[in-house]
Amino acid sequence: MENGEEELAQGFLTAYAQGMKAKEGFTERFRVHMLHQQVLNWGCAKAMKQVTWDDKLSFATWAQKFMDIEYKQ
C-alpha cells in the first residue's frame, strides 16, 4: 500500500483470508498488526528524516489508510 499498490494489497489479503481455516477474529488481529507495523515505520522514517509523505500529517491521519483496508471472505 505504501507504494500505491492498493489493489495488489487487497488481492493478497483476500487470497490469504480465503485460505485460512480459522477466520474468526482475523480482521481485528490484522488491524492490530498493521497499526503496530505502521508505528514502527512512522518512527523510523521520522527519526532518520526519510519521510516520504506530507510531514505535516498526524500519525492518525497517515495510518488511517492502513486501518481501512478490507478483505473479501
C-alpha positions in Angstrom: 0.0 0.0 0.0 2.9 2.3 0.7 3.9 2.1 -3.0 0.4 2.9 -4.3 -0.5 -0.7 -5.0 -3.7 -0.8 -3.0 -5.3 -3.3 -5.5 -2.4 -5.7 -5.1 -2.6 -5.5 -1.3 -6.3 -6.1 -1.4 -5.9 -9.1 -3.6 -3.2 -10.5 -1.3 -5.4 -10.1 1.8 -8.4 -11.7 0.1 -6.4 -14.7 -1.1 -4.7 -15.1 2.3 -8.0 -14.9 4.2 -9.7 -17.4 1.9 -7.0 -19.9 2.6 -7.3 -19.6 6.3 -9.2 -22.3 8.3 -9.9 -20.1 11.3 -11.2 -16.8 10.0 -12.9 -15.6 13.2 -11.2 -12.5 14.5 -8.8 -12.2 11.5 -9.8 -8.6 10.8 -9.2 -7.4 14.3 -5.9 -9.2 14.6 -4.8 -7.9 11.2 -5.6 -4.3 12.1 -3.6 -4.6 15.4 -0.7 -6.0 13.4 -0.9 -3.2 10.8 -1.1 -0.5 13.4 1.9 -1.8 15.2 3.9 -2.1 12.0 2.9 1.5 11.0 4.0 2.8 14.4 7.4 1.3 13.7 7.5 2.6 10.1 6.5 6.1 11.2 9.0 6.3 14.0 11.9 5.0 11.9 11.2 7.4 9.0 10.8 10.4 11.3 14.0 9.5 13.3 16.0 9.1 10.1 14.5 12.1 8.4 13.4 10.0 5.5 9.7 10.8 5.5 8.2 10.2 2.0 4.7 11.6 2.8 3.4 15.0 3.8 5.4 15.6 7.0 2.6 17.7 8.5 0.2 14.8 8.6 -0.6 13.4 12.0 0.1 9.8 12.7 -3.6 9.0 12.9 -4.3 10.6 9.5 -1.3 9.0 7.9 -2.1 5.5 9.3 -5.8 5.5 8.6 -5.5 4.1 5.1 -3.8 1.0 6.5 -6.6 0.5 9.0 -9.3 0.9 6.4 -8.3 -1.9 4.1 -10.9 -4.6 3.8 -10.8 -8.2 2.5 -13.4 -10.3 0.9 -14.1 -13.7 2.5 
